[in-house]
Amino acid sequence: MTHSLVPRRTGLLVAAGISAALVGLGAAQAAAATGPSVGAPIPAGNSPFEIAALPALHKVFVAENGDHTVGVFDTEKGEFTQRIPLPGKQPLSVAANRKTGTVYVGTYQDTLEVIDGARGTVKASYRTGQHSHSIGVDENNDRVAVANGVSNTVTIIDEGGAATSVNVGKLPTSPVFSSDGTKLYVTNAQSNTVSVIGTGPEDYWPSVGKTINTQFWPLQAALNPNTGKLYVSNRLEGTVQIIDTATDSVTGSVKVGEEPIDVAVNADTNTVYVANSKSNSVSVLDGATTRVRATVPTNGNYPLGIAVTDAKTAYVTNKGSNNINKLTDPGPDSGETGQAA
């Protein structure tokens, strides 16, 4: 029997081609692995809204609006270990004081619930204005500010429960204290502005001292305390604007996904994360260059809240699919290239 060498040569070529393809695939996978990635969906309660972290306790807290609970997720065990009941109350917002281990929850019933983060128990409840949209924490002075969306006010509550109400713009949504606590920034979604309120020791009667104009529908904000930059998501504009808190002026704008909502800052890596609710993605911004260095699809629908737990990890709530995602990010030195702002 005569054997042709052609098929054997073809086989060698095919094998070589497959090997090359596998090498190329491995290289592509290795390259992909260097950038931010999202893990498998983790089931949460009904309608998870905002999320906050207490890294020292290895916990994140999720406002589970539809279940009237706050879910407690253990980041070491990788599972929900507790659900804190809020009978008759629908949690909308959640924030944490990392110095005191206290968690604050704003509810649709116009209350602020104060939770012991270590024990997972409610230790106090205060009245706020109407529709407690989001909460800002002043860790150095142990106080919080609550944006009351319907009342067009922000309520500042100190550690003893004493409250001060300040009139701001229309539909206030996100209060953020400056790193030294002397100023409070409040996004006003319907007014397309940010109110700047003096909250230093000499400000006995806090009031709006300056108003900064923004793009359309500023919804959430987050501060990098190391750089003094405030990042504001403009939901209907699909952008994030940067405000220099030293001058209280807008210094830049970057295009992100569709209908961005929550913003979180990793001060250790100077990275900004933006939850794009309509795009089902997270935009990852390099704070040093103000460039989008990655856009990561979420494993869930309608990402709404995001919280940083350490230098390489954040968690995202997906309200439309009742789950959360773990986002792993090796940082801005992972060799990625981003799009210009």
C-alpha positions, 0 to 999 in steps of 0.5 A: 500500500502506498501512503501519501505524504500530503495528508500527514503534512497537512496534519502537521500544519493543522496541528501547528495551526491549532498550537498557534491558536491556543498560544494566541488564545492563552495570550489573549486570556492572560491579557484580559486577566490583567484588566478589571473583571466581574465574577459570577452573580451572587443572589441578594434580596429583592431590589438591592439599592445602594451598598456600603462597606466596612473593610475592617469587618470584611462586610458589605451592607446592601439595602434590600428595598423589596424585602425591608432588610439590610443584607450583610455579605461576608467578603471572606466567606463569600456569602450573605451571613445575616439580614437585618430586618427593618419592619415596615421600612423600605431601605433606599440608601446605605453608608458606613463610617469606617472609623466607628463601624457604624452603618446608616440606612435611609428609608422611604419612610423618612427615617435614618436607621443607625446600625452597629456594623459588628453586631448587625443590630439597629441602635437608633432611628431618627426622622429626616426629610421626605425621601432619604435618597442618599447619605454622606458621612463625615468620619472625622466629626462623626456626623452624617448628612441625608439628602431629602429628595422630596423636601429639597433639603439636606439634614445634618445629624451629629453623633448625639442625634441633633439635626439641622436642616438646610434648603438646597436645590430641587431633588437633592440626591447625594451629599458628600463632605469634604475631607476636612469636614468644613464643606458639604456638597449636595447634587441637585438632580432637577436643578442641574447644580451642586450646592456647597454648604459651609459646615466648619466649626464657625458655621453655626447656621449652615447655608448654601454659600455657592452653587456649581452648575453641572450637566444634565441630572447630576445624581451621585457623587464621590470624593477622592480625599487624597486629591480633593477631586469630587466626581459627579455622575450626570445620569441623563448626560452619560458623563462624569464631571470633576469638581476641584474642591479647592476652587469649587469649580468644574475642571473636566468631564468624561463620557461613560456608559448610559445612565450612570448612577452611583460613583465610588472612589478607590483612593489607594489607586486613584481609581473611580468606578461608575455604575452605568444602569442602562448599559449594564456595565461599570466604567473604570476611570483613571483619576490621574489622567481622567481616562476610561481605562476599562468598561466592564459588563456586569453579571446582572441588570441595572447596576445601581450601587457600588462600594470599594472594599480594598485596593483591588476589589469593589462590589456592585448591586444589580437592582434589576436581577436581584444580585451583586457582583464582585469586581476585581481590579489589578489597578491602573498599572495593569498595562491597559489602554483607555479611551480619552476623556 
